[in-house]
Amino acid sequence: MYTIRSFKPQDYQQILELWEEAGLGNPERGDNLETIERTISMGGAFFVMEHQTDQSIIGTSWITNDGRRLYLHHFGIKKEYRGQKLAKPLLVASLAYAKQLNIQIKLEVHNQNKTAINLYEKAGFISLGDYRVFIIRQYTH
């Protein structure tokens, strides 16, 4: 069994380990405790899926809010718990937050991640297939 709850700062180390295993985050992307707390304070949310037996974190869903749109980041389930249909309830909780705010929600997913694409399409996401994603991670000038 599992519980879905809001992020607590003491969760951070377990979350980092889950993200590293899943390839979801790294310091280059600004995935640190300060950024998580700042985005929550700006109207975002961060949900963790916690195993009830040992309180280990088995899933994450980070939602940021730019005032116009929500963005779903770092949505993932720990490797040994995949294939057990745990992503769906975590996504349902995330979308309930978006619905409560009545703000559209957007995400990015790698083209090769067919499992995630299937989950997102079943939840009602549509592809903006004619868009390319660009980023500046570090300013050089």
N, C-alpha and C positions, 0 to 999 in steps of 0.2 A: 504494500500500500504506500501511498504518497500523499503529501500535502503540498499545495501551491500557496506560497506566501510572499510577502514583500521582502526585499533585500534588507539585510542588516550588515553593518560594516564588518562584523566578525566572520561573515561568509566569504570575504574576499579571497583568502588563500585557497579555499576549496574551488572557488569559481575560476581562479587563474589556472589551476590544475586541469579542470574540465575543459577550459578554452584551449589550453595548450594541446591536450590530447585530441581535441576535435578540430584543431587548426582555425579556431575562431578569433583569437586575439593575440596581440603582442604589444610590447611597449611602443614600437614604432607607430602603432595606430592610436596611441593615446588611451589605451585601455587600463586606466589606473583608478584607484579608489577615489581620488579627488574628482576625476571626470565623472564617474558614476554618481557621486553625491551631488555634483553641480547640475547634472542633467535631470536628476530627480527633483531638485529644488526649482528647476525651470519648467515644471509641469510634466516631466516624464515619469516613467515607472520602471521598476526592475523587479521581475518575478523570478523566484527560484522554486524549483520542484525539489522537495526534500523527501527522502526515504523515511518513513515513519519509524522503522525499527532502530536505525542507528543515527538518524538525523543527518546523514550524508546528503550532499547536494548532487542531484542526478540530472538536473536540467536548468537552463537559464533562458530568460527572455528579457531583453533590455529595450525599452521604448524611450526614444527621445522626442522632444516636442519643440519645433521651431516657431510655434505660434500660428502656423498655417497648416502644417501637416505633421503627423506622427511618423516616425521611422522605427521599424523593427530591426534590431541588431542582435547579433550574438545569440540567436535562437538555436538551441541545440540540446541534445540528450547525451548523457555519458555513454560511451561505447558499449559497455556491457548491458545497458538497459534498452538499447535500440531494438526495434522489431517487436516491442511489446505494446505498441499503440499508446505510448506515453506522450508523444509530441502533440497529439490532438487536444487533450485537455489543457496543456500548457498554452497552445495557440488559442483555444476558446477563451481562457482567462485573459490573454493579451488583447484579443479582439473585443472582449467585454469592456475593457478599459477604454479602448478607442471609441466604442459605441456610446459609452457613458459621457465622453467628452464631445461626441458628435463631430469628430475630426477625421478626415481621411487618413489612411495609413499606407505606408509604402515600404518596400523592402527590396534588397538585392539578393540574388541567389546565383551561384555559379551554374552555367549551362549544363554541366556534367552531373549535377546533383539532382538526379531524376526523382528520388524519393521525396526530397523537399519540395520540388516543383509540383509534384502530384498532391502533396499535402496542402500547399498554398492554393492551388487551383480549386481543389475541393472546398476550401474555405471561402472561395469567392474572389480571390485575387486574380487580376487579369494582367497579362504581360504587356509591357510598353516596349515591345520588341524593336522598335525603330530608334531607341535611345542607346547611347553609349555612355559609360560611366567614366568620369575623370576625377582626379584628386591631386592636390598638392599636399604632400605629407611634411615637407620641410622646405622652408623658404631659403633660397640661396642668394637672393639679391637684397 
